[in-house]
Amino acid sequence: MEMKRSCAALLVVALLNTACAPTTRLLPMPEEKKVADFQPREPEVWGLPNGLQVLYMEDKELPTVRATLYLRGGTIQEPAEREGLLAAMGGMLRQGGAGELSPDVLDLELEKLSAAIGSGVSGEFGTVSLTSLSADLPRVFELFEKVILEPRFDERRLVILKGQLRHAIQQRKDEGPSIANTGFSQLLFREGAYGRVLESHEVDRISSSELRRSYREYMRPEGALLTITGDVSRDKVMELLNRRLANWRSSSRYPTTPPPVTRDQVRGIVFVKAPFAQATIVAGHLGVARHTQDQYAIQIFNEVFGAGGMASRLFGRVRTDLGLAYDASGAIMPGPVRGKNVITVQTKSATAGTALSEAIKVLEGMKQEAVPEDELNEKRSATLNSFVFANESTDATLQRRALFKIYGYPEEYDKTFMKHVASVKGEDVKRVAKERWNFDEFAVLVVGNEAALESLRSVRASLPQSLQGPIRLASFNEKLELKLK
Amino acid sequence: MFKNALTWLFVSAAVFVAPPSNADVKEARTALSRLAENVKEATLSNGIKVTLYRRGTAPVFAGVVAVRVGGTDEPKGKSGIAHMLEHMAFKGTPTLGTSDYEAEKRLLAEQEEIVAASQDRAPTDEEKRRLTEIQKELEKLWEREHLTREYETRGAVGLNATTDKEMTKYFVSLPRSAFEFWCWLESERILNPVFRQFYQERDVVLEERRMRYEDDPQGKLYENLLSKAYTEHPYRHPVIGYQRDIEGLTARMIDEFHRRYYVGGNIALSVVGDVDTNADLEVLERYFGRIPAGSSIARPEVVEPKQSEERTLTLQLDSSPQIMLAYHKPAFPHPDDAPISVLEEILGGSSVAPLQDTLIKKKRVAVGVEVDEGPGMAFPNLVFFGLVPRAPHTNQELLTAFDNEIERFKREGPTVEQLEMAKRALAVQSMKEMRGNLPLALNLATSQMIFGDWRAFLTWLDQVLQVESEQVKKAANTYLKRENRTVGYLEQKGK
């Protein structure tokens, strides 16, 4: 309703402009039209006796097939003393050869088929994926099964992977944002399951036998999901699955419940000196769990504050008004137990302090005043009208459904989404800003040169009380080195 | 040694692996032909080229406006102006972005008068005072990011733009209900742009430059490599511009540049998704047909002198070491382009390619090998190799191993299997690139703008599929020569 009013006003301006302009080429803005109702196709879903669930959609436009196996549990459930092993196992599933195929032979066969199989394990889940031409699917699916059921974890290939891991660890300190993001995670989650950082000496202990152990402890069909779409019939999919994956058995008891966050986060400003032209600033504190009553209000808060791209307040102030940064973003990012509330800005050294204090002022503004109805309407419309893209393609629908199951969203989430978003009020957004952001808990990590440090010092008095204490200096080698009590 | 290893690999593989199937290549090629048959093309009354493709079931589309202007078109001393203009195209129009356009127009004109008057000297105290006043008055009139907000309320996703060496592309995905709005807004910002907030945006671009080039070791190496590999051609200049050039740009310069290049004969549109290939043309004509046709704009004809000896450069940074190599080559539609594409794919396009196989897997002197080409497509360009040494190996050791591998390939040429595998990979990649609405729309607009025909990607693929072993070997011997290359070393400071 409000939206219509503002558009009508624009239309008047446009017409006036037409009358005044020396050209006849001006045309008024077309009237806003309602987004067409769209009932996306539903995937066909069925379960196998071993607990693997299949989500399938046909898409015949091009002769290709895409499939992904989603495995429950991830590196956050890995015991601290085994840090890095599950992620390495995830990569080596595909890289390390399978069945009778050495890694080189598997690589070659996939290249000859112009097919790809990939694998990995991240924080909350693991995946094994394939893309194939339809005609080659029987063979590519056979290779996919071998990767899942008979990985070799080849020793020679593991040496290559370990070299790449060591290099990635060394590279962390090459750029400001990678230092800042790694370090900020450490400040929030300390050495717990969510903040552990792989170090070189831990790479040394990765061995094929440890990867096999991780494989046995982790991989299982119960609760796993297989999405498959493309130019392939349902009958063909069933036939492929029944051949081998349907018989997959495992004694794995790998936990899937996210572990608690056990230690207090660090507070205050921490500075890492590094010779960059820009300072990277990451600020915020521990956040909320994924499923809260506020999740829709949080979504709108994020759009207004700093996750809505160019149209968000943080971007508007720091970039559009002041020209301080190419990008500025901020959001409440829910997590499995505790999420992160994060503000990120990169700016030239001399304006590091100004950028931080301006970002904090934008947040303060959201805590003080309810979002006006016009702005709220814009954000609700943006969220509701773009919802159609959630099911833009069969790949998008399947990925969304699978991740929702992994993250434990209720079945009716998408069906009630529009109603919930439409009912978010300005006061709800203000409440979220007040209750979910707390300056007393703020941790700020800044990576920059001496000028950036000076700039920070110069604005300290204008920052919230909690950030006016001494700036702690830390070094960063493979990870943030900060002596903490 | 390596030859034996590779032979062993293929012998072992033969036990399990069927040879590449030509039937599959044909299938991919046929799928692309089928797709092409359903592309509708048209030319609007002012010369704007249009391609439309209907697909999918969701009521959404991707729209691309491509303008044939980029880094190669920039006058000396104004590097970065095409990219700056792309940023300014998001600032709105007389009806988007201000509460009082007439008042704003007067203030912006006065601001530019003062800027022009103080172009070659420092502004006086009075000028500074007035500029500050003007800025404050303007800020009261501006409606921040109005253009973006109008798009987003209609459900836009992925609203963005890019500028490269020879083209500027504006793109977005929208619900079908906003098709007419897209036509209106995109034509309106070409026809009636208002370059407001110019000086803040210039600072933003300087921040972008710091982020992408000054603080990014790879970006810095790439920028330096281009300026060394080219001595005359505008490909040697960064698209984002040199810092001193960006700092010298004014809103008036942007306006002049815009008037010259943003004309009908220099624009292509493509729309993919939920489109009505007949009715939509009328809507496109109604809105985009308003843009003046303009005159044909010739690109600068600068011929890069032939390189006669190897060039090198070294950057010492607080960063992991790496090497970037650039070899000169001709561009499509030169008959050597397709063999070079196949050569790139064979040498380093996959995990079994000789460079990956030897440098990463067998000799373990590298952790990463990449092959690419650029920096543009319309003029003779470069094949790039990016090499990252595996500690404790040095850049020099890695380069020696790389050179040995290249020399071996130049002597032996590709095997039949390598050739067929590369052709098939390129065919399948071409098909995969057409899957999403936006990638297809970008492909159609790019082919149209750079090569004058949206079918160029099919012509290229057909040439690729006909490439023979001897052509690949000849291409390697012709172009992968030391006197034809520039080597950029990134060495870790203090090591």
Interface residues (C-beta under 8 A of the other chain):
Chain A: M3 L10 V13 A14 N17 C20 R25 L26 L27 M29 P30 E32 K33 K34 V35 A36 F38 P40 R41 E61 L62 P63 T64 E100 L101 S102 D104 V105 D107 L108 E109 E111 K112 L113 S114 T131 L133 A135 D136 R157 V159 I160 G163 Q164 R166 H167 Q170 Q171 K173 D174 E175 G176 A274 P275 F276 A277 Q278 G308 G309 M310 A311 F315 G316 R319 T320 D321 L322 G323 L324 A325 Y326 Q346 T347 K348 N377 E378 S381 A382 L384 N385 S386 F387 V388 F389 N391 E392 S393
Chain B: L9 F10 S12 A13 F16 V17 A18 P19 P20 S21 A23 D24 E27 A28 A31 L35 R55 G56 T57 A58 P59 V60 F90 P94 T95 L96 Y101 E102 E139 R144 E145 T148 R149 E150 E152 T153 R154 G155 A156 V157 L159 S173 P175 R176 S177 A178 E180 F181 W184 L185 E188 L191 N192 Q197 Y199 Q200 E201 R202 D203 V204 V205 L206 E207 E208 R210 M211 E214 D215 D216 P217 R286 Y287 R290 D318 S319 S320 S350 S351 V352 D357 I360 K361 R364 V367 G368 V388 R390 A391 E417 M421 R424 A425 A427 V428 M431 K432 M434 R435 G436 N437
